[in-house]
Amino acid sequence: MKNIPFDTGFLGPKLPKEVQLTRMRQVIREALSPAQREILIAYYFQGLSIPQIAKTRGVHKSTVSRTLHRAEANLRLHLKY
């Protein structure tokens, strides 16, 4: 078996785009809290900024930022294979 150093950027075999999207939708639906899901969707899919999301939710923008970072971390954790 060939040793592959970590610095080469090898991430394993690439999954087809449809499989990746299906997995991402499932993780967003099942692994994120409702607040994480709403903020992630508002930021990435609806194109709202953090201050805009904070204003509509009635919270401080740092709360939105922390929640978004936790949602991203959960996505990374659950999408590893």
DOVOMAR-999642 format. One record per atom (N, C-alpha, C, O): atom name; x, y, z; residue in three letters. Coordinates in Angstrom, 2 decimals, padded with zeros to 5 digits. Example, Ala and Ser with C-alpha at 12.3 -4.5 7.8 and 13.67 -1.06 7.14 Angstrom:
<atoms>
+----+---------+---------+---------+-----+
! at !       x !       y !       z !  aa !
+----+---------+---------+---------+-----+
!  N !  013.19 ! -005.69 !  007.80 ! ALA !
! CA !  012.30 ! -004.50 !  007.80 ! ALA !
!  C !  013.20 ! -003.30 !  007.80 ! ALA !
!  O !  014.24 ! -003.32 !  008.46 ! ALA !
!  N !  012.85 ! -002.25 !  007.08 ! SER !
! CA !  013.67 ! -001.06 !  007.14 ! SER !
!  C !  012.90 !  000.03 !  007.87 ! SER !
!  O !  013.41 !  001.14 !  008.04 ! SER !
+----+---------+---------+---------+-----+
</atoms>
This chain:
<atoms>
+----+---------+---------+---------+-----+
! at !       x !       y !       z !  aa !
+----+---------+---------+---------+-----+
!  N !  000.85 ! -001.18 !  000.00 ! MET !
! CA !  000.00 !  000.00 !  000.00 ! MET !
!  C !  000.89 !  001.23 !  000.00 ! MET !
!  O !  001.86 !  001.30 !  000.75 ! MET !
!  N !  000.56 !  002.18 ! -000.81 ! LYS !
! CA !  001.35 !  003.40 ! -000.96 ! LYS !
!  C !  001.02 !  004.38 !  000.16 ! LYS !
!  O ! -000.16 !  004.63 !  000.44 ! LYS !
!  N !  002.03 !  004.94 !  000.79 ! ASN !
! CA !  001.82 !  005.98 !  001.80 ! ASN !
!  C !  001.60 !  007.31 !  001.10 ! ASN !
!  O !  002.36 !  007.69 !  000.20 ! ASN !
!  N !  000.57 !  008.02 !  001.53 ! ILE !
! CA !  000.26 !  009.31 !  000.95 ! ILE !
!  C !  000.37 !  010.34 !  002.06 ! ILE !
!  O ! -000.41 !  010.29 !  003.01 ! ILE !
!  N !  001.31 !  011.28 !  001.96 ! PRO !
! CA !  001.44 !  012.29 !  003.01 ! PRO !
!  C !  000.24 !  013.22 !  003.03 ! PRO !
!  O ! -000.43 !  013.42 !  002.01 ! PRO !
!  N ! -000.04 !  013.80 !  004.20 ! PHE !
! CA ! -001.19 !  014.67 !  004.36 ! PHE !
!  C ! -001.10 !  015.93 !  003.52 ! PHE !
!  O ! -002.14 !  016.49 !  003.15 ! PHE !
!  N !  000.08 !  016.41 !  003.22 ! ASP !
! CA !  000.22 !  017.68 !  002.53 ! ASP !
!  C ! -000.07 !  017.61 !  001.04 ! ASP !
!  O ! -000.01 !  018.63 !  000.36 ! ASP !
!  N ! -000.38 !  016.44 !  000.51 ! THR !
! CA ! -000.67 !  016.34 ! -000.92 ! THR !
!  C ! -002.09 !  016.76 ! -001.25 ! THR !
!  O ! -002.42 !  016.96 ! -002.42 ! THR !
!  N ! -002.94 !  016.89 ! -000.23 ! GLY !
! CA ! -004.32 !  017.29 ! -000.48 ! GLY !
!  C ! -005.21 !  016.16 ! -000.94 ! GLY !
!  O ! -006.33 !  016.42 ! -001.39 ! GLY !
!  N ! -004.78 !  014.91 ! -000.83 ! PHE !
! CA ! -005.59 !  013.78 ! -001.24 ! PHE !
!  C ! -006.80 !  013.65 ! -000.32 ! PHE !
!  O ! -006.64 !  013.54 !  000.90 ! PHE !
!  N ! -007.99 !  013.67 ! -000.87 ! LEU !
! CA ! -009.21 !  013.59 ! -000.09 ! LEU !
!  C ! -010.00 !  012.32 ! -000.35 ! LEU !
!  O ! -011.16 !  012.22 !  000.08 ! LEU !
!  N ! -009.43 !  011.38 ! -001.02 ! GLY !
! CA ! -010.14 !  010.14 ! -001.31 ! GLY !
!  C ! -010.87 !  010.23 ! -002.63 ! GLY !
!  O ! -010.79 !  011.24 ! -003.33 ! GLY !
!  N ! -011.60 !  009.16 ! -002.98 ! PRO !
! CA ! -012.33 !  009.18 ! -004.25 ! PRO !
!  C ! -013.45 !  010.22 ! -004.22 ! PRO !
!  O ! -014.10 !  010.40 ! -003.19 ! PRO !
!  N ! -013.66 !  010.88 ! -005.31 ! LYS !
! CA ! -014.68 !  011.92 ! -005.39 ! LYS !
!  C ! -016.03 !  011.29 ! -005.72 ! LYS !
!  O ! -016.14 !  010.50 ! -006.66 ! LYS !
!  N ! -017.03 !  011.66 ! -004.96 ! LEU !
! CA ! -018.37 !  011.15 ! -005.20 ! LEU !
!  C ! -019.04 !  011.96 ! -006.29 ! LEU !
!  O ! -018.72 !  013.14 ! -006.48 ! LEU !
!  N ! -019.97 !  011.36 ! -007.01 ! PRO !
! CA ! -020.72 !  012.11 ! -008.02 ! PRO !
!  C ! -021.46 !  013.27 ! -007.38 ! PRO !
!  O ! -021.86 !  013.19 ! -006.21 ! PRO !
!  N ! -021.65 !  014.34 ! -008.11 ! LYS !
! CA ! -022.26 !  015.56 ! -007.60 ! LYS !
!  C ! -023.65 !  015.30 ! -007.03 ! LYS !
!  O ! -024.00 !  015.86 ! -005.99 ! LYS !
!  N ! -024.45 !  014.47 ! -007.67 ! GLU !
! CA ! -025.79 !  014.18 ! -007.18 ! GLU !
!  C ! -025.76 !  013.49 ! -005.82 ! GLU !
!  O ! -026.60 !  013.76 ! -004.97 ! GLU !
!  N ! -024.80 !  012.60 ! -005.62 ! VAL !
! CA ! -024.65 !  011.92 ! -004.34 ! VAL !
!  C ! -024.24 !  012.92 ! -003.27 ! VAL !
!  O ! -024.75 !  012.89 ! -002.15 ! VAL !
!  N ! -023.31 !  013.82 ! -003.60 ! GLN !
! CA ! -022.88 !  014.84 ! -002.66 ! GLN !
!  C ! -024.05 !  015.74 ! -002.25 ! GLN !
!  O ! -024.24 !  016.02 ! -001.06 ! GLN !
!  N ! -024.85 !  016.17 ! -003.22 ! LEU !
! CA ! -025.99 !  017.04 ! -002.93 ! LEU !
!  C ! -027.03 !  016.33 ! -002.07 ! LEU !
!  O ! -027.61 !  016.93 ! -001.16 ! LEU !
!  N ! -027.28 !  015.06 ! -002.36 ! THR !
! CA ! -028.24 !  014.28 ! -001.57 ! THR !
!  C ! -027.77 !  014.16 ! -000.13 ! THR !
!  O ! -028.56 !  014.34 !  000.80 ! THR !
!  N ! -026.48 !  013.86 !  000.05 ! ARG !
! CA ! -025.94 !  013.76 !  001.41 ! ARG !
!  C ! -026.01 !  015.09 !  002.13 ! ARG !
!  O ! -026.34 !  015.14 !  003.32 ! ARG !
!  N ! -025.71 !  016.18 !  001.43 ! MET !
! CA ! -025.74 !  017.50 !  002.06 ! MET !
!  C ! -027.15 !  017.86 !  002.49 ! MET !
!  O ! -027.36 !  018.36 !  003.59 ! MET !
!  N ! -028.13 !  017.61 !  001.63 ! ARG !
! CA ! -029.53 !  017.89 !  001.99 ! ARG !
!  C ! -029.96 !  017.09 !  003.22 ! ARG !
!  O ! -030.64 !  017.61 !  004.10 ! ARG !
!  N ! -029.55 !  015.84 !  003.26 ! GLN !
! CA ! -029.90 !  014.98 !  004.39 ! GLN !
!  C ! -029.28 !  015.49 !  005.68 ! GLN !
!  O ! -029.94 !  015.52 !  006.72 ! GLN !
!  N ! -028.01 !  015.88 !  005.63 ! VAL !
! CA ! -027.34 !  016.39 !  006.83 ! VAL !
!  C ! -027.99 !  017.69 !  007.28 ! VAL !
!  O ! -028.22 !  017.89 !  008.48 ! VAL !
!  N ! -028.29 !  018.58 !  006.34 ! ILE !
! CA ! -028.93 !  019.84 !  006.70 ! ILE !
!  C ! -030.28 !  019.58 !  007.36 ! ILE !
!  O ! -030.64 !  020.23 !  008.34 ! ILE !
!  N ! -031.02 !  018.63 !  006.84 ! ARG !
! CA ! -032.35 !  018.31 !  007.35 ! ARG !
!  C ! -032.30 !  017.60 !  008.71 ! ARG !
!  O ! -033.12 !  017.87 !  009.58 ! ARG !
!  N ! -031.34 !  016.68 !  008.89 ! GLU !
! CA ! -031.36 !  015.79 !  010.05 ! GLU !
!  C ! -030.34 !  016.12 !  011.15 ! GLU !
!  O ! -030.59 !  015.82 !  012.32 ! GLU !
!  N ! -029.21 !  016.72 !  010.80 ! ALA !
! CA ! -028.14 !  016.87 !  011.79 ! ALA !
!  C ! -028.03 !  018.28 !  012.36 ! ALA !
!  O ! -027.37 !  018.49 !  013.38 ! ALA !
!  N ! -028.66 !  019.26 !  011.72 ! LEU !
! CA ! -028.57 !  020.63 !  012.21 ! LEU !
!  C ! -029.79 !  020.98 !  013.05 ! LEU !
!  O ! -030.89 !  020.47 !  012.83 ! LEU !
!  N ! -029.57 !  021.87 !  014.02 ! SER !
! CA ! -030.70 !  022.36 !  014.82 ! SER !
!  C ! -031.55 !  023.26 !  013.92 ! SER !
!  O ! -031.08 !  023.71 !  012.87 ! SER !
!  N ! -032.78 !  023.53 !  014.33 ! PRO !
! CA ! -033.62 !  024.42 !  013.51 ! PRO !
!  C ! -032.98 !  025.80 !  013.28 ! PRO !
!  O ! -033.06 !  026.34 !  012.18 ! PRO !
!  N ! -032.36 !  026.37 !  014.31 ! ALA !
! CA ! -031.72 !  027.68 !  014.16 ! ALA !
!  C ! -030.54 !  027.59 !  013.19 ! ALA !
!  O ! -030.38 !  028.46 !  012.33 ! ALA !
!  N ! -029.73 !  026.55 !  013.32 ! GLN !
! CA ! -028.59 !  026.38 !  012.42 ! GLN !
!  C ! -029.07 !  026.22 !  010.99 ! GLN !
!  O ! -028.51 !  026.82 !  010.07 ! GLN !
!  N ! -030.11 !  025.42 !  010.80 ! ARG !
! CA ! -030.65 !  025.18 !  009.46 ! ARG !
!  C ! -031.17 !  026.49 !  008.84 ! ARG !
!  O ! -030.85 !  026.80 !  007.69 ! ARG !
!  N ! -031.96 !  027.24 !  009.60 ! GLU !
! CA ! -032.53 !  028.48 !  009.08 ! GLU !
!  C ! -031.45 !  029.50 !  008.71 ! GLU !
!  O ! -031.53 !  030.14 !  007.66 ! GLU !
!  N ! -030.44 !  029.64 !  009.59 ! ILE !
! CA ! -029.39 !  030.61 !  009.33 ! ILE !
!  C ! -028.52 !  030.18 !  008.16 ! ILE !
!  O ! -028.14 !  031.01 !  007.33 ! ILE !
!  N ! -028.19 !  028.91 !  008.07 ! LEU !
! CA ! -027.39 !  028.39 !  006.97 ! LEU !
!  C ! -028.10 !  028.62 !  005.64 ! LEU !
!  O ! -027.49 !  029.07 !  004.67 ! LEU !
!  N ! -029.38 !  028.31 !  005.58 ! ILE !
! CA ! -030.16 !  028.49 !  004.36 ! ILE !
!  C ! -030.27 !  029.97 !  004.00 ! ILE !
!  O ! -030.13 !  030.34 !  002.83 ! ILE !
!  N ! -030.53 !  030.82 !  004.99 ! ALA !
! CA ! -030.65 !  032.25 !  004.73 ! ALA !
!  C ! -029.33 !  032.82 !  004.19 ! ALA !
!  O ! -029.34 !  033.64 !  003.28 ! ALA !
!  N ! -028.22 !  032.39 !  004.75 ! TYR !
! CA ! -026.92 !  032.94 !  004.36 ! TYR !
!  C ! -026.45 !  032.41 !  003.01 ! TYR !
!  O ! -026.07 !  033.19 !  002.14 ! TYR !
!  N ! -026.48 !  031.09 !  002.82 ! TYR !
! CA ! -025.91 !  030.51 !  001.61 ! TYR !
!  C ! -026.89 !  030.41 !  000.44 ! TYR !
!  O ! -026.48 !  030.56 ! -000.72 ! TYR !
!  N ! -028.15 !  030.17 !  000.71 ! PHE !
! CA ! -029.09 !  029.93 ! -000.39 ! PHE !
!  C ! -029.97 !  031.14 ! -000.71 ! PHE !
!  O ! -030.39 !  031.33 ! -001.85 ! PHE !
!  N ! -030.24 !  031.98 !  000.31 ! GLN !
! CA ! -031.05 !  033.16 !  000.07 ! GLN !
!  C ! -030.19 !  034.41 ! -000.11 ! GLN !
!  O ! -030.69 !  035.46 ! -000.51 ! GLN !
!  N ! -028.90 !  034.30 !  000.19 ! GLY !
! CA ! -027.97 !  035.40 ! -000.04 ! GLY !
!  C ! -028.06 !  036.55 !  000.96 ! GLY !
!  O ! -027.60 !  037.65 !  000.66 ! GLY !
!  N ! -028.64 !  036.31 !  002.13 ! LEU !
! CA ! -028.73 !  037.36 !  003.13 ! LEU !
!  C ! -027.40 !  037.50 !  003.87 ! LEU !
!  O ! -026.66 !  036.53 !  004.04 ! LEU !
!  N ! -027.11 !  038.72 !  004.31 ! SER !
! CA ! -025.88 !  038.95 !  005.08 ! SER !
!  C ! -026.14 !  038.65 !  006.56 ! SER !
!  O ! -027.29 !  038.52 !  006.98 ! SER !
!  N ! -025.08 !  038.53 !  007.32 ! ILE !
! CA ! -025.22 !  038.26 !  008.75 ! ILE !
!  C ! -026.01 !  039.36 !  009.45 ! ILE !
!  O ! -026.89 !  039.05 !  010.25 ! ILE !
!  N ! -025.73 !  040.66 !  009.19 ! PRO !
! CA ! -026.55 !  041.69 !  009.82 ! PRO !
!  C ! -028.04 !  041.62 !  009.43 ! PRO !
!  O ! -028.91 !  041.88 !  010.26 ! PRO !
!  N ! -028.33 !  041.27 !  008.18 ! GLN !
! CA ! -029.72 !  041.14 !  007.76 ! GLN !
!  C ! -030.41 !  039.99 !  008.49 ! GLN !
!  O ! -031.55 !  040.13 !  008.93 ! GLN !
!  N ! -029.73 !  038.87 !  008.62 ! ILE !
! CA ! -030.31 !  037.71 !  009.33 ! ILE !
!  C ! -030.54 !  038.07 !  010.80 ! ILE !
!  O ! -031.58 !  037.75 !  011.37 ! ILE !
!  N ! -029.55 !  038.75 !  011.40 ! ALA !
! CA ! -029.68 !  039.14 !  012.81 ! ALA !
!  C ! -030.88 !  040.05 !  013.02 ! ALA !
!  O ! -031.62 !  039.90 !  014.00 ! ALA !
!  N ! -031.08 !  040.98 !  012.10 ! LYS !
! CA ! -032.20 !  041.92 !  012.23 ! LYS !
!  C ! -033.54 !  041.19 !  012.12 ! LYS !
!  O ! -034.45 !  041.46 !  012.91 ! LYS !
!  N ! -033.67 !  040.27 !  011.15 ! THR !
! CA ! -034.94 !  039.56 !  010.98 ! THR !
!  C ! -035.22 !  038.61 !  012.14 ! THR !
!  O ! -036.38 !  038.37 !  012.48 ! THR !
!  N ! -034.17 !  038.06 !  012.75 ! ARG !
! CA ! -034.35 !  037.13 !  013.88 ! ARG !
!  C ! -034.40 !  037.84 !  015.22 ! ARG !
!  O ! -034.77 !  037.24 !  016.23 ! ARG !
!  N ! -034.04 !  039.11 !  015.25 ! GLY !
! CA ! -034.07 !  039.87 !  016.50 ! GLY !
!  C ! -032.97 !  039.49 !  017.47 ! GLY !
!  O ! -033.16 !  039.53 !  018.68 ! GLY !
!  N ! -031.80 !  039.12 !  016.92 ! VAL !
! CA ! -030.65 !  038.75 !  017.76 ! VAL !
!  C ! -029.44 !  039.56 !  017.31 ! VAL !
!  O ! -029.46 !  040.22 !  016.28 ! VAL !
!  N ! -028.37 !  039.48 !  018.11 ! HIS !
! CA ! -027.14 !  040.18 !  017.77 ! HIS !
!  C ! -026.44 !  039.44 !  016.63 ! HIS !
!  O ! -026.56 !  038.22 !  016.50 ! HIS !
!  N ! -025.71 !  040.19 !  015.81 ! LYS !
! CA ! -025.04 !  039.56 !  014.67 ! LYS !
!  C ! -023.97 !  038.56 !  015.10 ! LYS !
!  O ! -023.67 !  037.64 !  014.35 ! LYS !
!  N ! -023.39 !  038.71 !  016.30 ! SER !
! CA ! -022.42 !  037.72 !  016.78 ! SER !
!  C ! -023.10 !  036.37 !  017.04 ! SER !
!  O ! -022.49 !  035.32 !  016.88 ! SER !
!  N ! -024.37 !  036.41 !  017.46 ! THR !
! CA ! -025.13 !  035.17 !  017.67 ! THR !
!  C ! -025.33 !  034.46 !  016.34 ! THR !
!  O ! -025.19 !  033.24 !  016.25 ! THR !
!  N ! -025.66 !  035.21 !  015.31 ! VAL !
! CA ! -025.84 !  034.63 !  013.98 ! VAL !
!  C ! -024.52 !  034.06 !  013.49 ! VAL !
!  O ! -024.49 !  032.95 !  012.95 ! VAL !
!  N ! -023.44 !  034.78 !  013.67 ! SER !
! CA ! -022.13 !  034.32 !  013.22 ! SER !
!  C ! -021.73 !  033.02 !  013.92 ! SER !
!  O ! -021.26 !  032.09 !  013.26 ! SER !
!  N ! -021.90 !  032.96 !  015.23 ! ARG !
! CA ! -021.55 !  031.73 !  015.97 ! ARG !
!  C ! -022.41 !  030.56 !  015.52 ! ARG !
!  O ! -021.91 !  029.44 !  015.35 ! ARG !
!  N ! -023.70 !  030.81 !  015.34 ! THR !
! CA ! -024.61 !  029.74 !  014.91 ! THR !
!  C ! -024.24 !  029.25 !  013.51 ! THR !
!  O ! -024.28 !  028.04 !  013.25 ! THR !
!  N ! -023.88 !  030.16 !  012.63 ! LEU !
! CA ! -023.47 !  029.78 !  011.28 ! LEU !
!  C ! -022.19 !  028.95 !  011.32 ! LEU !
!  O ! -022.09 !  027.95 !  010.60 ! LEU !
!  N ! -021.23 !  029.35 !  012.14 ! HIS !
! CA ! -019.98 !  028.59 !  012.24 ! HIS !
!  C ! -020.23 !  027.19 !  012.81 ! HIS !
!  O ! -019.60 !  026.22 !  012.37 ! HIS !
!  N ! -021.13 !  027.08 !  013.77 ! ARG !
! CA ! -021.46 !  025.76 !  014.32 ! ARG !
!  C ! -022.15 !  024.89 !  013.26 ! ARG !
!  O ! -021.89 !  023.69 !  013.18 ! ARG !
!  N ! -023.01 !  025.49 !  012.47 ! ALA !
! CA ! -023.69 !  024.75 !  011.40 ! ALA !
!  C ! -022.68 !  024.24 !  010.38 ! ALA !
!  O ! -022.76 !  023.10 !  009.93 ! ALA !
!  N ! -021.72 !  025.11 !  010.00 ! GLU !
! CA ! -020.68 !  024.71 !  009.05 ! GLU !
!  C ! -019.82 !  023.58 !  009.62 ! GLU !
!  O ! -019.46 !  022.64 !  008.90 ! GLU !
!  N ! -019.49 !  023.67 !  010.91 ! ALA !
! CA ! -018.69 !  022.62 !  011.55 ! ALA !
!  C ! -019.45 !  021.30 !  011.57 ! ALA !
!  O ! -018.87 !  020.24 !  011.33 ! ALA !
!  N ! -020.76 !  021.35 !  011.85 ! ASN !
! CA ! -021.58 !  020.14 !  011.84 ! ASN !
!  C ! -021.64 !  019.53 !  010.43 ! ASN !
!  O ! -021.58 !  018.31 !  010.28 ! ASN !
!  N ! -021.76 !  020.38 !  009.42 ! LEU !
! CA ! -021.77 !  019.88 !  008.04 ! LEU !
!  C ! -020.45 !  019.16 !  007.74 ! LEU !
!  O ! -020.46 !  018.04 !  007.22 ! LEU !
!  N ! -019.34 !  019.81 !  008.06 ! ARG !
! CA ! -018.03 !  019.18 !  007.80 ! ARG !
!  C ! -017.91 !  017.85 !  008.53 ! ARG !
!  O ! -017.43 !  016.86 !  007.97 ! ARG !
!  N ! -018.34 !  017.82 !  009.78 ! LEU !
! CA ! -018.24 !  016.60 !  010.58 ! LEU !
!  C ! -019.07 !  015.47 !  009.98 ! LEU !
!  O ! -018.59 !  014.34 !  009.89 ! LEU !
!  N ! -020.28 !  015.76 !  009.58 ! HIS !
! CA ! -021.18 !  014.71 !  009.09 ! HIS !
!  C ! -020.92 !  014.34 !  007.62 ! HIS !
!  O ! -021.34 !  013.27 !  007.18 ! HIS !
!  N ! -020.25 !  015.20 !  006.87 ! LEU !
! CA ! -020.00 !  014.89 !  005.46 ! LEU !
!  C ! -018.64 !  014.22 !  005.24 ! LEU !
!  O ! -018.31 !  013.86 !  004.12 ! LEU !
!  N ! -017.86 !  014.05 !  006.31 ! LYS !
! CA ! -016.60 !  013.32 !  006.15 ! LYS !
!  C ! -016.91 !  011.86 !  005.86 ! LYS !
!  O ! -017.92 !  011.32 !  006.31 ! LYS !
!  N ! -016.04 !  011.25 !  005.10 ! TYR !
! CA ! -016.22 !  009.82 !  004.84 ! TYR !
!  C ! -014.89 !  009.14 !  004.76 ! TYR !
!  O ! -014.83 !  007.93 !  004.55 ! TYR !
+----+---------+---------+---------+-----+
</atoms>
